[in-house]
Amino acid sequence: MDKFDLIVIGSGAGTHVASQARHAGLRVALVDQGPTGGTCLNNGCVPSKMLIYPADVIRTIQDARAVGVHAEINEIDFPTIMSRMHKVVDSTRGSLEEALKSKENLTYFQDRAEFVDDYVLAVGGKTITAPKIVIATGARSLVPPIPGLQQAGFLDNVSLLRLERLPQSLIIIGAGYIGCEFGHFFSAMGSKVTILGRSPQVLKGEDPEASGLVQRVLSQYMRVITSHEVISVETKGDKRIVSARNMDDGSVNQFEADEILLAAGRRSNSDLLHPEKSGIDTDRSGWIMVNEYLETSKKNIWAIGDCIGKHMFRHTANYESEVVSHNLLRAADKENREAADYHAVPYAIFTHPQLAGVGMKEEDAIAAGLKVLIGRATYLDVAKGVAMAQEHGLVKVILEEETGRILGATVVGPMAAELVQQVVYLMNTEYQDLMPVIKSQVIHPTINEVLVRAFSELEHPAHQHGRGQ
């Protein structure tokens, strides 16, 4: 049995922990059965945004008509777009692999890890152990038990990256982040896209006004069918036939396409690891359970990233890797442990239009019993937004009435992620309030002014108890 000071399972955000531990003098084993770099590099953030950026360019050209610029797109070179993505991913992964294999105090196992006993893992034909372990095994596509789906075949966020030819038509099962992002991509490339979602709105859980704007714009380029549950899939020649039940009236409708993209959610990869054999608890859905210090139910075993199912973003996993690195390397006693802080977790959905957010939604804050003020502004409320003809742009901010503390924000429109990031900085100041905005001069005319406008026009929400008191 090979003994190490630390075992890290997962080469995405887990590499940050492994690197810091190695520099601290620990003998580290890094284990990953998948492509080096984890989901983000290989089939998540990086490749998807490499594909979505050309789609953004296409929509920008098409939208330019609103400002009097009439341009034409002569050709969309799908193979070049795909090969450019692969070149970046392959090159980055190769460089990372080479670096990991050459580091002192680090042994990189490119094989599947499985717990066989307390703090003991089988990796390939070897058995390894360490007194400290970090689990960063990520997540994979959730495949619902839809009759006929497996037999008909489908794409997911991994297999679609291997497409060599653009499908003429595509049904996307799921109207969440992945469904809306790839709906944008494939429709811009020229595919006839249908999105089928179970919820009454796309992007379930987002601010209803914001998700409504996204749905309205997406519907200009594809069919967006909500409140429909897929009940079966069959093939007819080269076509896939998807039957879906209307959840409002019970009727069953059929949809036909060349390909199906499954985007119905994610599930933890923890089941592949058999964490129960080392006393690590998971919840009913298989997500690894952790406390505020990201410790599992087993002493000196931590978990980070998608496998815990909290905030499934690479930047959050990177943050969690810093928390765990501190707790396992620098917290000699419990007094010095660092708790994970999720009060200002930002995210962006790179569809068209872009939607980004941070913190609480209006409904969440009110449901929590907080008295809040809501600030709302559209892009057309400021000069730059008018110049851009951005009739769908929206900013909403939520503040605690008594303290002025910023609770959250949602933005729809161009540069939504950049605008939300400014709110993140505000939410991490000493008082987490809007005073830095109020005191600051803002370059005019810029789209930044729409954020200032939202913070400047605060009102009680209409449905908040005690409005006007």
N, C-alpha and C positions, 0 to 999 in steps of 0.2 A: 504493500500500500504506500502510495506517495503522499508525503505530508507537506502541507503548506501553512503559512500564517493566515492567509485569506484566499477564499475561492469566490470569484465573481462569475455569475452565470448570465451571459448576455453581453454582446459586444457593441450595443448601442450606447446609451448613457452609462452603462456599466463600465465602459472603458475609462470614464473620468475617475471613478472610484479606484479602479485597478491602477491607473497612472499615479494618483496621489499616494496610494498605499506603497507602490513600488519606490517612489521617491522618498518615502518615510523609512525605507529599509526593510519592509516586509517582503517575504517570499510569496508571490502571488500567482495563482492559477486563474486564467481567464478562459471560460468555456463557452462555445456557441456552435450549435449545429447548423445554423442558417448562414446566409451570406454575411461576411464581416461588415459591421457598421449598423446592423439592426434594421428595423422597419423604415426609419426616416430616410436613410441613405438609399436603400435598395428598392423599396416599393411604397414609400410614403411621401413625406414632404418634398424631398429633392426631385425625384423623377416626375411626380405629379405637377409640381410648379414649373418644371422645364417644359412640360406639355401645355400647361394652362396659359403660360405667358403668350405663346403664339395665338391662342384663342382670344386673349385680351386684345392683342394687336388687331385681329380681325374685327372684333366688335367696335374697337375705337375707330377704325376706318369707316365702318358702316354707320356709326353714330355721328360721324363728322358732318353728315348731311344736315343735321340740326343747326349747325353753325355756318352753313353755306359752302361747305367743302364737299364736292362730289367726286369721290375717288372710286376706282374700280380695283377689285382683286382679280388678277389674271390667273393665278394658279396657287393652289395650296399643296405643297409638297409633303405629303404625309410621311413617306419613308425617310426623308431628310429630318423631319421633326423628331421622329422616333430614334433615328440613329444618333442625332445630336444628344438626345437624352441619355442613350446608352453609353456614349463615349464619356460623358461627364461622370456618370455613376460608376462605370467600370474603372476609370482612371483613379477616382477618389478611393474606391474600395481597394484597388491594388496597392495604392500608396499606404493605406492604413494597415493592410495585411502585412506588408513588408516591414513597417515600423513595429508592429506588435511582435513579430517573430524575432526581432533583433534586440529587443529591450532586455537589459540586465534585470534580474530578479522577477522576470515575468515569463511564465510558460503558457503558451496559447494552444488550447486544445480545440480543433475544429471538428467537433463530434457532439453527439447528443449526450446530455447529462441527465442522470436519473438517481434520485435518492434511493439508497438501499438500506440505510440505517441512520442513526443519529449522527449528523455532521459528516456522513459518508456518502459519496457519490460514485456511481459507475459511469465512466466516460470511455466509450469505445471498449477496448479490452482491458482497461486499467481501472483501478479503484483509487480514489483520492479522498483526502480528508483535511479539514482545517477547523480551528476553534471558532472562526468567524466566517460568515458566508453572506453574500449579497445576491439577491435574486432580481434579475432585470430581464426576464424572459419574454416580455412583450405580449402581444395579442394577435389574433388572426380573425379572418372573416367568420361571422356566425352564419351557419347554414341551417335555415329553418326546415322542418320536415314537410316540405311541400311535395305532394305526390307528383312524380314524373320529373322533378327538377334535376336530379342526378342523372337520370337516363337521357334527358334532352341535352345536358351539358350547359355550362354557364361560364362567364368570365367573372373574375373578382379583381381586387386592386393589384394583385400580383400578376395573374395571367394576362390581363389586358395590356401590360407593358411589353408583352412578347408579340403583339399583333404586328403583322407585316403589311396587311391591307386594311383599309378603312371599311368597317361594315356599313352597308348602305342604310340599314335600319337597326335600331337598338332599343330594347326595353330595359329600363333600369328599375329593379325592384328595391325600393327604399328611397325616401326623399330627405335624407339627412345630409351631413357634410359631404360624404363621398359621392352620394347620388347627385347632389346639386353641382358639385365641382366637375365631375366627369360628364354630367349632362351638358354643362357649358362647353367643355372641351369638344365632345363628339359632335354636338350640334354646330359649333363654329367650324369644325373640319368639313361638315357637309352631310353628316349622318342624319337620318330622320329619327328623332329621339322621342320616346315616351317614358315619362317618369310615373311610376305607380307608388303611391304612399298610403300607409294605413291611417295616419293622423289627418285631421281636418285641414292642416296647413303643412307646407314644407318646413323643414328645419324645426321640428318639434322642440319645444322648450325655449325657443327664442321669443323676444318681444313680438306680440301678434302683429302690430303695425309694421314692424321691420320685416318680418317674414312674409307678410302680405305684399310688401313692395317687391321683395325678391321674386315671389311667385308671379306677380303681375308682369315683371320684365321677362323672366324665363319663359313665360307662356307665349311671348312674341316669337320665340325661336323653336319651341318644342311643345308637345302635349304634356301638360302637367295634370295628372289625375290623382286627386287626394280622396281620403275616406274610402279607399279600396283595399281589400285584403286579398292577396293572391292565394287561390285555393288549389290550383293545379297547373301543370305545364305538360304539354305534349308536342310532338313534332309532326309536321306535315310536309313531306318532301324535304327541302332545305330550310324550311321555316320553323321557328318556334312559336307555339300558340300558348299564350298565357291567359288563364281564366281568373278573373278577380271579382269578388263579391262587393257590391256597393253597400257600405256599412250604414247608409242612411235609409235605403228602401229595400235592401235584400236582393236586388236584382243581380244577375251575373252577366258580366261583359267580357268579351274576348278581344285580345290584342295580339297582333302578329308582327314578328320582326326576324331579321337574320340572326341576331345574337341577343343574349340576355346578359346583363351585368348585375350581379348580386351585390347589393349594398345595404343589407338589412341589419347591420349592427356588427359588433365585435365580441369576441370571447377571449378569455384569458388563456395563455399557453401553459398555465400552471399544471394542467392535467397531464401533460407530457413529462413533467418533472416528478410526479408522485410525491408532493411535499408532505403528505400525511405520514410517510415512512420516517420522517424526521420530526414529527410532532408539530407541523406547521398547519395552522387552521386556515381554511378557505370558507367563503360564504356559499350560499346555495347555488350561485351562478359560477362558482369556481374562481372568483377573484381572491387573491391572497389578502388576508386581513392584517392590517397594521395599526399601531397606535400613533399618537401625534409625533412620536420620534421616528416613525417609519420602521419600528421594530415589529417583527412577527410575534406569534405566540411562543416562539422558541428563542431562548436567550442567545444573544449575539448572532441572530440571523435577521437581516433586514430585507425589505423589498421596495423597489422603486419602479416608476414608469407605468406602462400600460397594464402590466400584470396585476396591479392593485385596483385598477378600474376607477380611479378618482378623476383625474384630469388628464386625458389621453393626448397630450401634446409633447413634442420633443423638448420644447423649452422648459416645460414643467418637470419632465424627467431629468433634465440637466440640473435644474434647481434642487430636486430631490437628491441627486447624486452628491451635491455639495453638503446638504444636511447630513446624509449618511456618512460621508467622508469625515466630517467633523466629529460625529458621534462615535465612530469606531476608531478614529486615530487620535483625537485630541480631547475627548471627554473622559478623563480618567475616573470620574465618579458621576453619579446621576445628577448632581447639582449643576454640572457644566453642559448637560445635554441641550441640544438645540431642537426645538419643535418646528415642524413644517408649518408655514404660514400661507394659507390659501385665500386670503381676503382680497387679493388683487391678481387673479390669474387671467391673463389676456388670451385671446384667441382670434383667429380670422378664418373666414370661409371664403375661399377664392373662387367664387362663382361670379355670375354677372347679373346684377351688380354685386360687388363685394360686400360682405357683412362682417363686422368685427364687434367684439364686446369685451367687457371686463366686469367682474363683480356681480352684483345682484341685478335682477330685473325688477321692474315696478311691482309686478304681482308678487314676487318673492318677498320683497321688503314689506309690503302691506300684510301679507300672510304671516310674516314674522312678528306682527304687532307694532311695527315701527311707524312713527309719524314722519312722513316724507314730503319733500318738495320735488317736483318734476320740472326739468328744463327741456324744452323742445325747440328745435330750429331746423328749417330745411335749407338745402344748399342754395335755393333761390332767394333766401333771405339775405344773402351777402353778394357783393358785386362779382367776386370771382365765380361763384356758382352760377350766376346769371350769364356770365361770359362763356361758361362751359356748357350752358343749356342743360344743366343737371336737374331735371324736374323730379327725379326719383330720390335724390339725396336727402338723408335724414340723420339728425343727431338727437339722441335722448340721453339725459343724465338724471341720476337719482341721488338725492342728498337727504341726509337725516336733518329734519327741520330744526331741532333744538341746537345742534352743534355745528351744522354746516358741513359735516363730514361727508365726503363723497362715498357713496355706496356702490355705484356702478354706472356703466354707460354702454350704449349700443349705437353703432354708426352703420349706415347703409350708403354706399356710393363710392366713387373713386377715392383712393387713398384712405379708405376706412381704417385699415390696420395702422397706418401712421398716425391718424387722429386719435385712435384709442390708445396707442402707446403713450401719448402725452398725458392721458388721464391716468394711466398706470403710474407714471412718475409722480403725479399729484397725490395718488393714493398711497404712496410710500414716503411722503414727507412727514414731518413730525406731527402735524395736526391733521393731515389727510383731508384738508379742506380746500375751498376754491380761492382762497386769498391770493396765491401766486398768480392766478389768472386775472383777478380783478386789478392787481397792482401792476401788471405787465402791459407794456405797449405791444401791440400786435401789428406786424407788417400789413399794410393795406396796399392793394387788395390781394389777399391770399385766402385759400380755403380754410386756413386756421381760424378765420373770423367766425365760421359757423359754429365752432366749438365754444368760442367766447359768447356768441349770441345765445346758445343754449344755457350756459351758466348764468347769463344775465337776465333771463326771463323765466323765473321760477314760479310755479303755481302749485297749489294743492291738487292732487289727482281727484277727479270727479267722484270716484267711488271709494275714497278713503273715509273711514268713520271719523266724524268730528271735523269735517272740512270747514275751514274758516274760523275755527276756534283758536 
